[in-house]
Amino acid sequence: MPSKRIILAAYLGVAQAVFHNARQTTSDLEPMTYHSLPLTAIMPSGWLHDQLNVQTQGLAGHEHDFYSYVSDSDWIGGTSYYSNLEEAGSYWFNGMVPNAYLMNDTTRIAQVQQFLSYVLEHQQSDGWIGPETGSKPRYMWGRYPFFFGAIQMTEADPSQKNTIVAALNKFVPLANSMLKEGLGIEPWMQTRWSDFIMTLQWMYDNNLSPNNTMLLETMQLLRTTGDDWIGVFQKENFPTIAVDNLTAPFGVLTWHGVNMAEGLKAPAAAWRFSHNQSDLDAAVQGWDLLFEYHGRPSGIYSADEYLAGLEAVRGTELCLVVETMFSGSYLYQVTGNPKFVDRVERIAYNALPATLTGNMWSRQYLQQQNQIAAQSMSPNPFKNDGPYSNVFGLEPNYPCCTVNHPQGWPKFISNAFVTSADGSSLVHVYLGPFSTKVTLSGNNQVSVSVNTLYPFSDTLTTTIQATKPFTYYVRIPSWSIGKATISINGAAAVAATPDSTTQLFKINAAEGATKFVLNVPADITLESRPHGAVAVQRGPLHYAFDIARNQTTLATNAQQPLAVDLQFEATVPWQYAIDPASLKFQNNPPSSGVLPSPVFDAGLPPLSITATACRITWATAGSTFAAAPPQSPVACTGANETIVLRPFGSTKLRIGEIPIMK
């Protein structure tokens, strides 16, 4: 099966732009605002540990056993187009390394070790990493996710570090010379140059190269031969509607959803060696423009292959979801701007689980805000993707999301805490159930345990143990500023008012034990959407009308019967308008204190919002998707009734953008 990358490049006739010269590089890197912790320094607990276990026992954890693009029989011997490091193996390795080590799963650890060993043992004499791919040209991009996985291997298992670093130091001079000669460059590599730059910066920051000048020069070469993301993120160039009939000023692949998700990192990565404020400004502006004109209440943005505007029926690719989460974490660590992690947290708790079945054995290619069926669609609302794209299955539309989606939860977990640039302070970034152990400056041994059901509860109880006093920070989400309270070591609760710029609340942690209870309540809020519809939010969760459904199995994988393609169809009316003044929050916490598993499945989260609603006239396109909502306010066609809105991530058929009743 040909790669999606090649299909699109051929279809769009994208010309390769080759540049042979790089301008003079600078002599140092700008420092990161925060430093990430090594893989396994942060571990999931509670419901989040269970969620990662569900992923491990689901499709993600079993791909190596049966899935042709990454199983042993395929990538050893290189018979598939996706074999080795062209795409699938590299994607799988990038996600499964943190998954395996965070679960301490010896089977999956052995699998990623086998993959790593095979790739490095087949490094070519000139430095090219991985087996040769026959007569196909050498293209670099497919190695970038592999590099991310290899870096995580050095963190989880330091005994691997020397071998991995030696391989990278052999590859970098080859990459440098290839770029100067215009080799290894193709359209997808030109959009995703920041991924390789991040690897080079990791080597530079950790003093792992004998030639820092070459690292800096290679960074500049990558930028010069790549697409101009700073130009893409200028207001006069950025598309404000679906791009179906527009011409891209910097090449249409910069408007491709997953390329955009990865390109979000580019201005910040470039700023570290350019020292240009305009690069840093573009990182923030690009993020803002993207979500203003293409954003979703679930936290993510729409791109059913290319940027798709605000209409609720348009799609969002699963690869895009996990890549945006990773980019947001990196952007926060570079800039310290809390807007990035506010949104990543919303994506993780809404858009990510919404596009997978609860048991995580089936996934979509595209999810929709208003999704009344998951089936082969006629007519097809997706302008550049197939009608099968919103079916839940093994590989609907394209295989890439099957092998790439496993990075979502593990990398969210491994970026949940960071340290200050000087290593003296610890920052709790993503709220949820975690534990961490870290050595801060001055050999201060610190451990932290966060006990919470968040985002299914407003309360987090944190216990800190430290050998020396230090400053601990916790992020107060934007939706709880002005409402959050904290009780430290049993004292009366007081307002948890964060710094206005960083959204961080400062706690002076003592030698020994410090315990605090943080409460982060939120109001129900309404987000205005097209046609006068509204999206209902409370705290980190988006709420939608969960449409009851029936299920039909369309296909079953011959090697793995749990890997199935599923069709969902509505079994109840979904054409409702609501009275926004009637919304009431409902919390039914589990008596055991333990959430059901898998929590992101129909009816299982303990939170809901009730609404007074009425039936309305709302057209469909064929029988497969809802047309745009009728303009609000909408006349009722039936009596008032009460409907229940549930967390978006637990819904598989839903109305997330709801009309308002007259």
C-alpha positions in Angstrom: 0.0 0.0 0.0 1.6 3.3 -0.9 2.3 5.9 1.8 -0.1 8.7 2.4 2.9 11.0 2.1 3.6 9.9 -1.4 0.0 9.8 -2.5 -0.5 13.4 -1.4 2.8 14.6 -2.8 2.0 13.1 -6.1 -1.6 14.3 -6.1 -0.6 17.8 -5.3 2.4 17.9 -7.6 4.5 19.5 -4.8 7.9 20.6 -6.2 11.0 19.9 -4.1 12.8 23.1 -3.1 16.5 22.5 -2.7 18.8 25.1 -1.2 22.6 24.5 -1.1 23.7 27.3 1.1 23.0 28.3 4.7 23.6 31.7 6.2 26.0 32.1 9.1 24.8 30.4 12.3 25.0 31.9 15.7 27.2 30.6 18.4 24.9 29.4 21.1 21.3 28.2 21.9 18.8 30.3 23.8 17.9 28.4 27.0 14.6 26.7 27.6 12.3 28.2 30.2 11.7 24.8 31.7 13.4 21.4 31.5 11.6 18.2 31.0 12.3 15.2 33.3 13.7 11.9 32.1 11.2 9.2 31.0 10.0 7.2 34.1 10.8 10.1 36.5 7.0 10.8 36.2 4.6 7.9 36.5 0.8 7.8 36.1 -1.3 6.6 39.0 -5.0 6.1 39.7 -7.3 6.3 36.8 -4.5 7.6 34.5 -2.4 4.5 35.1 -5.5 2.4 34.3 -6.0 4.4 31.1 -2.4 3.7 30.0 -3.0 0.0 30.9 -6.1 0.0 28.7 -4.0 1.3 25.8 -1.3 -1.3 26.5 -3.8 -4.1 26.4 -5.5 -2.6 23.4 -4.4 -2.0 19.8 -1.4 0.0 20.6 0.2 -2.6 22.8 -0.4 -5.4 20.3 0.6 -3.9 17.0 4.0 -5.5 17.1 2.3 -8.9 17.4 0.2 -8.8 14.3 0.0 -5.5 12.4 1.8 -6.0 9.1 3.5 -2.5 9.1 5.4 -3.0 12.3 5.4 -6.7 13.1 8.7 -8.6 13.1 8.2 -10.2 9.7 7.7 -6.8 8.1 10.4 -4.5 9.5 13.1 -7.1 9.6 13.7 -7.7 6.0 12.0 -4.5 4.9 9.3 -5.9 2.6 6.7 -3.2 3.2 6.7 0.3 2.0 6.3 1.4 5.6 9.0 -0.9 6.8 12.1 0.2 8.8 12.2 3.9 9.2 10.1 5.3 6.4 7.1 5.9 8.6 5.3 3.1 10.4 8.2 1.6 12.4 9.5 5.0 13.4 6.1 6.2 14.5 5.4 3.0 16.5 8.8 3.1 18.2 8.3 6.8 19.2 5.1 6.0 21.0 5.8 2.5 22.3 9.0 3.4 24.1 7.3 5.6 26.7 4.3 3.3 26.8 6.4 0.3 27.6 8.6 1.9 30.2 5.8 3.8 32.0 3.9 0.5 32.4 7.2 -1.3 33.2 6.0 -3.9 30.7 8.7 -6.4 30.0 7.2 -7.7 26.8 6.9 -4.3 25.2 10.3 -3.2 26.5 11.8 -6.2 24.8 10.0 -5.3 21.6 11.3 -1.7 21.5 14.8 -3.0 22.4 14.7 -5.4 19.6 13.7 -2.7 17.2 16.4 -0.3 18.4 19.1 -2.9 18.2 18.1 -3.9 14.7 18.1 -0.4 13.4 21.4 0.6 15.0 23.1 -2.7 14.0 22.2 -1.8 10.4 23.6 1.7 10.4 25.5 2.1 7.1 29.2 2.8 6.9 28.6 6.4 5.9 26.3 7.0 8.9 22.9 6.5 7.4 20.7 5.1 10.2 18.7 1.9 9.6 18.6 -0.5 6.8 18.7 0.7 3.2 15.4 0.8 1.5 16.3 -0.8 -1.8 16.1 1.5 -4.8 14.2 4.2 -3.1 16.0 7.5 -2.4 17.2 8.3 1.1 14.7 10.6 2.8 15.4 11.8 6.3 12.0 12.6 7.8 11.1 9.0 8.6 14.0 8.9 11.0 12.9 11.8 13.1 10.3 10.0 15.2 12.8 7.2 15.7 15.2 9.8 17.1 12.6 10.9 19.6 12.1 7.3 20.7 15.8 6.7 21.0 16.2 9.8 23.2 13.6 8.4 25.5 15.4 5.1 25.6 18.5 6.9 26.9 16.4 8.3 29.7 14.7 5.2 30.7 17.7 3.0 30.3 21.0 5.0 30.6 23.0 1.9 29.5 21.8 2.5 26.0 23.0 6.1 25.9 26.6 5.7 24.5 25.4 3.4 21.7 22.6 5.8 20.7 24.7 8.9 20.9 27.5 7.3 18.9 25.0 6.5 16.1 23.6 10.0 16.1 27.1 11.5 15.9 27.8 9.3 12.9 24.5 10.4 11.2 24.8 14.1 11.8 27.8 14.7 9.5 26.1 12.7 6.7 22.8 14.7 7.2 24.8 18.0 7.1 26.5 17.0 3.8 23.3 15.8 2.3 21.5 19.0 3.0 24.4 21.0 1.5 24.2 18.9 -1.6 20.4 19.1 -1.8 19.9 15.4 -1.0 17.4 13.7 1.2 15.0 16.6 0.8 11.3 16.0 -0.1 8.1 17.9 0.6 7.2 16.2 3.9 10.7 16.6 5.3 10.6 20.3 4.4 7.5 20.8 6.6 8.8 18.8 9.6 12.3 20.1 10.0 11.8 21.2 13.6 11.7 17.5 14.7 15.3 16.9 13.7 16.3 20.3 15.1 14.9 19.2 18.5 17.2 16.1 18.4 20.2 18.2 17.5 19.4 20.6 20.3 19.1 17.7 22.8 22.6 16.7 21.7 23.8 20.3 22.1 22.2 21.0 25.5 23.6 17.8 26.9 27.1 18.2 25.5 26.8 15.0 23.4 28.5 16.1 20.2 32.2 16.6 19.5 31.2 19.4 17.1 28.7 21.9 18.3 29.4 24.1 15.3 28.2 21.4 13.0 25.0 20.9 15.1 24.2 24.6 14.8 25.0 24.7 11.1 22.8 21.6 10.5 19.9 23.3 12.4 20.2 26.3 10.1 20.4 24.1 7.0 17.2 22.4 8.0 15.5 25.7 8.4 16.8 27.1 5.2 15.8 24.1 3.1 12.5 23.8 4.9 9.1 25.5 4.6 8.8 29.0 6.0 6.6 28.5 9.1 7.3 32.0 10.3 5.7 33.2 7.1 2.8 30.8 7.4 2.0 32.1 10.8 1.7 35.8 9.7 -1.9 37.1 9.9 -1.9 38.2 6.2 -1.0 34.6 5.2 -3.0 32.5 7.5 -6.3 31.0 6.2 -9.4 32.1 8.1 -11.8 29.6 6.5 -11.6 26.1 5.2 -8.8 25.9 2.6 -10.7 23.8 0.1 -10.6 26.5 -2.6 -7.7 28.6 -1.5 -4.1 28.8 -2.7 -1.4 28.4 -0.1 1.4 31.0 -0.2 4.0 28.7 1.2 2.9 25.4 -0.3 -0.2 23.5 0.4 1.5 21.0 2.6 1.9 23.7 5.2 -1.9 23.7 5.5 -2.0 19.9 6.0 -3.3 19.1 9.4 -0.5 16.9 10.8 2.2 19.0 9.2 0.6 22.0 10.9 0.6 20.2 14.2 4.3 19.5 13.9 5.1 22.9 12.4 3.7 24.6 15.5 7.1 23.8 17.1 9.2 25.2 14.3 9.3 28.9 15.2 10.3 28.2 18.8 12.9 25.6 17.8 14.3 28.2 15.3 14.3 31.0 17.9 16.7 29.0 20.1 19.5 29.4 17.5 18.3 32.5 15.6 17.8 34.6 18.7 15.1 36.5 16.7 12.2 37.7 18.7 10.1 37.5 15.6 10.5 33.7 15.6 9.2 33.5 19.2 6.3 35.9 18.4 5.4 33.7 15.4 5.2 30.6 17.7 2.5 32.3 19.8 0.7 34.0 17.0 0.5 30.8 14.9 -1.1 29.0 17.8 -3.6 31.7 18.3 -4.6 32.0 14.7 -5.0 28.3 14.3 -7.4 27.9 17.1 -9.3 31.1 16.4 -10.2 30.1 12.8 -10.1 26.3 13.0 -10.5 25.5 16.6 -12.8 23.0 18.3 -14.5 23.1 21.7 -12.8 19.7 22.4 -9.5 21.7 22.4 -8.2 20.6 19.0 -8.6 22.0 15.5 -10.2 20.8 12.3 -8.3 19.4 9.3 -9.8 16.6 7.3 -6.4 16.4 5.6 -6.2 20.2 5.3 -7.4 23.0 7.5 -11.2 22.9 7.5 -12.6 25.9 9.3 -15.2 25.9 12.1 -18.1 23.8 10.8 -18.9 21.0 13.2 -19.2 18.3 10.6 -15.6 18.7 9.3 -13.0 16.2 10.6 -9.9 16.1 12.8 -7.3 13.5 12.3 -6.0 11.4 15.2 -2.4 11.9 14.2 -3.0 15.6 14.4 -4.4 15.3 18.0 -1.3 13.6 19.4 1.2 15.7 17.5 -0.5 18.9 18.7 -0.2 17.7 22.3 3.5 17.0 21.9 4.0 20.4 20.2 2.2 22.2 23.0 4.3 20.6 25.7 7.5 21.6 23.8 6.2 25.2 23.2 5.5 25.6 26.9 9.0 24.3 27.9 10.6 26.8 25.5 8.4 29.9 26.2 6.8 29.3 29.6 3.5 30.6 28.2 0.6 28.8 30.0 -1.8 29.0 27.0 -0.1 26.1 25.5 -0.6 23.7 28.4 -4.1 24.9 29.1 -5.0 23.7 25.6 -3.0 20.5 25.7 -4.8 19.4 28.9 -8.1 20.1 27.2 -7.1 18.1 24.2 -5.9 15.2 26.3 -9.1 14.9 28.3 -11.5 15.5 25.4 -10.3 15.1 21.8 -7.9 12.2 22.4 -10.3 9.7 24.0 -13.2 10.7 21.8 -11.6 9.3 18.7 -10.9 5.8 20.2 -13.3 3.2 21.5 -13.2 2.8 25.2 -11.2 -0.4 25.1 -8.8 1.3 22.6 -8.9 -1.5 20.1 -10.5 0.6 17.3 -9.7 4.2 16.3 -11.0 6.7 13.9 -9.0 8.6 11.2 -11.3 11.6 11.6 -13.5 12.7 14.5 -16.3 15.2 14.2 -17.7 17.7 16.8 -21.3 16.8 15.6 -21.1 13.1 14.8 -24.4 11.3 14.3 -23.0 8.1 12.7 -19.6 6.4 12.2 -20.0 4.6 8.9 -19.1 4.8 5.2 -20.5 8.2 4.4 -22.6 9.2 1.4 -22.4 12.0 0.7 -18.9 12.4 2.1 -18.3 15.7 4.1 -14.5 15.3 4.0 -13.0 17.2 1.1 -9.7 15.3 0.8 -10.3 12.1 2.8 -12.4 9.0 2.0 -15.9 8.2 3.2 -14.7 5.6 5.6 -12.7 8.1 7.6 -14.9 8.3 10.7 -15.4 4.5 11.1 -13.8 3.1 14.3 -11.4 0.5 13.1 -7.8 -0.8 12.6 -6.8 1.5 9.8 -9.7 3.5 8.4 -8.6 5.7 5.5 -4.8 5.6 6.2 -2.7 3.5 8.5 -0.6 6.3 10.0 -2.9 7.0 13.0 -2.7 3.3 13.9 1.0 3.5 14.5 1.3 7.1 15.6 -1.6 7.5 18.2 0.2 5.5 21.0 2.4 8.5 21.8 -0.5 10.6 23.0 -1.1 9.4 26.6 2.6 8.5 27.4 4.0 11.9 26.3 1.2 13.7 28.2 2.3 11.9 31.3 6.0 12.3 30.8 5.6 16.1 30.4 3.3 16.6 33.4 6.1 18.0 35.6 9.1 20.2 34.6 11.9 21.8 36.5 13.0 25.4 36.4 15.9 26.3 34.2 18.4 26.3 37.2 17.0 23.0 38.4 16.1 24.3 41.8 12.3 24.3 41.5 9.6 21.7 40.4 6.5 22.7 38.5 3.4 20.6 38.3 2.0 21.4 34.8 -0.7 18.9 33.8 -3.3 18.3 36.6 -4.1 14.6 37.2 -3.0 11.6 39.2 0.8 11.3 39.0 3.9 10.6 41.1 7.4 11.8 40.5 10.9 11.5 41.9 13.5 14.0 40.9 16.9 15.3 42.2 16.9 19.0 42.2 20.0 21.2 42.4 22.0 20.9 45.6 21.3 17.1 45.6 17.8 17.8 46.9 15.9 14.5 46.7 12.2 15.2 46.0 9.2 12.9 45.6 5.7 14.0 44.9 2.4 12.0 44.9 -0.8 13.5 43.5 -4.0 11.8 44.5 -7.0 12.9 42.5 -9.8 11.9 40.1 -9.2 15.1 38.1 -10.6 16.0 35.6 -13.5 14.0 37.1 -13.1 15.9 40.3 -12.0 19.4 41.3 -9.8 18.3 44.2 -6.1 17.3 44.2 -4.3 16.1 47.3 -0.5 16.4 46.9 2.2 15.0 49.2 5.8 16.2 48.9 8.9 14.7 50.5 12.1 16.6 50.2 15.6 16.4 51.8 15.9 20.2 51.6 13.4 23.1 51.4 12.6 24.2 47.8 10.0 26.1 45.8 7.2 24.0 44.3 4.8 25.4 41.8 1.4 24.2 40.6 -0.4 25.5 37.5 -3.8 27.0 38.1 -5.9 26.4 35.0 -7.3 29.5 33.3 -10.8 28.2 33.9 -10.3 28.1 37.7 -8.4 31.4 38.2 -10.3 33.5 40.8 -12.0 30.3 42.2 -9.1 28.0 43.2 -8.4 27.5 46.9 -5.6 25.7 48.7 -5.1 24.3 52.2 -1.4 23.7 53.1 -0.5 21.3 55.9 -4.0 21.3 57.3 -4.4 25.1 57.6 -7.6 26.8 56.5 -8.1 27.0 52.8 -7.1 30.3 51.2 -7.3 31.7 47.7 -4.8 30.0 45.3 -4.1 33.1 43.3 -1.4 32.4 40.7 1.2 34.7 39.1 -0.7 36.6 36.4 1.8 35.8 33.7 2.7 32.2 34.4 -0.5 30.9 36.1 1.7 29.2 38.7 0.9 29.2 42.4 4.0 29.2 44.6 4.4 26.8 47.6 7.4 26.9 49.9 8.0 23.2 50.4 9.8 22.4 53.6 12.4 19.8 54.4 10.6 16.6 55.1 6.9 16.4 54.3 4.5 19.0 52.9 0.9 18.2 52.1 -1.7 20.4 50.4 -5.2 20.1 49.1 -5.9 22.2 46.0 -9.5 22.8 44.9 -10.0 24.0 41.3 -13.7 24.5 40.8 -15.1 26.0 37.6 -18.3 27.5 36.3 -20.3 26.1 33.4 -19.4 28.3 30.4 -20.7 28.6 26.9 -18.5 28.9 23.8 -20.1 30.6 20.8 -20.0 28.5 17.7 -21.2 29.0 14.1 -24.9 29.5 13.3 -25.5 30.7 16.9 -24.9 27.3 18.4 -23.1 26.9 21.7 -20.6 24.4 23.2 -20.9 23.6 26.9 -17.7 23.6 29.0 -16.9 23.1 32.6 -13.3 23.2 33.7 -11.1 21.0 31.5 -14.1 19.0 30.1 -16.3 19.8 27.1 -19.8 18.3 27.4 -21.9 16.9 24.5 -25.1 15.1 24.0 -24.1 11.4 24.0 -26.2 9.7 21.2 -27.2 6.1 22.0 -26.1 3.8 19.3 -26.1 0.4 17.9 -22.9 -1.3 16.6 -22.2 -3.4 13.6 -18.9 -5.2 13.0 -17.7 -4.4 9.4 -14.4 -6.3 9.4 -12.3 -8.4 11.7 -8.5 -8.8 11.3 -7.6 -12.3 10.5 -4.6 -12.4 12.9 -6.2 -10.5 15.8 -10.0 -10.9 16.3 -10.1 -8.0 18.7 -9.0 -5.6 16.0 -12.3 -4.8 14.4 -13.9 -2.1 12.2 -17.1 -0.9 13.8 -20.1 1.0 12.4 -22.2 3.1 14.8 -25.7 4.3 14.1 -27.9 6.5 16.3 -30.9 4.8 17.9 -32.4 7.9 19.5 -33.3 11.4 18.3 -30.4 13.8 18.4 -32.1 17.0 16.9 -32.3 19.1 20.0 -32.0 22.7 21.0 -31.3 23.7 24.6 -32.1 26.5 27.0 -28.6 27.6 28.2 -30.1 29.1 31.4 -31.2 25.6 32.5 -27.8 23.9 32.6 -27.0 22.2 35.9 -23.8 20.4 36.8 -24.2 16.9 38.3 -21.4 15.0 40.2 -21.9 11.4 41.3 -18.5 10.4 42.6 -17.9 6.6 42.9 -18.4 5.4 46.4 -15.3 3.3 46.2 -13.2 6.3 45.2 -12.1 4.4 42.1 -13.4 5.4 38.6 -14.8 2.7 36.3 -12.6 1.3 33.6 -12.2 2.3 30.8 -13.5 5.7 32.1 -13.8 7.2 28.6 -16.8 5.1 27.6 -20.5 5.7 27.3 -22.1 6.7 30.6 -19.0 5.9 32.8 -17.6 9.3 33.8 -19.3 10.4 37.1 -19.9 14.0 35.8 -22.7 15.3 33.6 -24.7 18.4 32.9 -28.5 18.4 32.5 -30.3 20.8 30.2 -33.8 21.7 29.3 -34.2 20.9 25.6 -36.8 20.5 22.9 -36.9 18.7 19.6 -36.2 20.8 16.5 -36.1 20.5 12.7 -32.5 19.8 11.8 -31.6 18.5 8.3 -29.2 15.7 7.5 -27.1 15.2 4.5 -28.1 11.8 3.2 -28.4 9.6 6.3 -24.8 9.9 7.5 -24.1 13.3 8.9 -25.9 16.3 10.4 -26.0 19.4 8.2 -24.9 22.7 9.7 -27.1 23.5 12.8 -30.1 25.6 12.0 -29.6 29.3 12.9 -30.3 29.9 16.6 -32.6 30.6 18.3 -34.6 27.7 16.8 -38.3 27.1 17.1 -39.3 23.9 19.1 -41.3 21.2 17.4 -42.0 19.3 20.6 -42.4 19.8 24.3 -39.6 20.6 26.7 -37.7 17.7 28.1 -34.5 17.1 30.0 -31.4 15.8 28.3 -28.0 14.8 29.7 -24.7 16.1 28.4 -21.7 14.0 29.1 -17.9 14.5 28.9 -17.0 14.6 25.2 -14.2 12.1 25.5 -16.6 9.4 26.5 -18.9 10.0 23.6 -18.5 8.2 20.2 -21.7 9.6 18.6 -22.5 13.1 19.8 -23.8 16.6 19.3 -21.1 18.9 20.7 -22.3 22.2 19.1 -25.9 22.6 20.1 -28.5 25.1 18.9 -30.3 27.4 21.3 -34.1 27.1 21.6 -36.4 30.0 21.2 
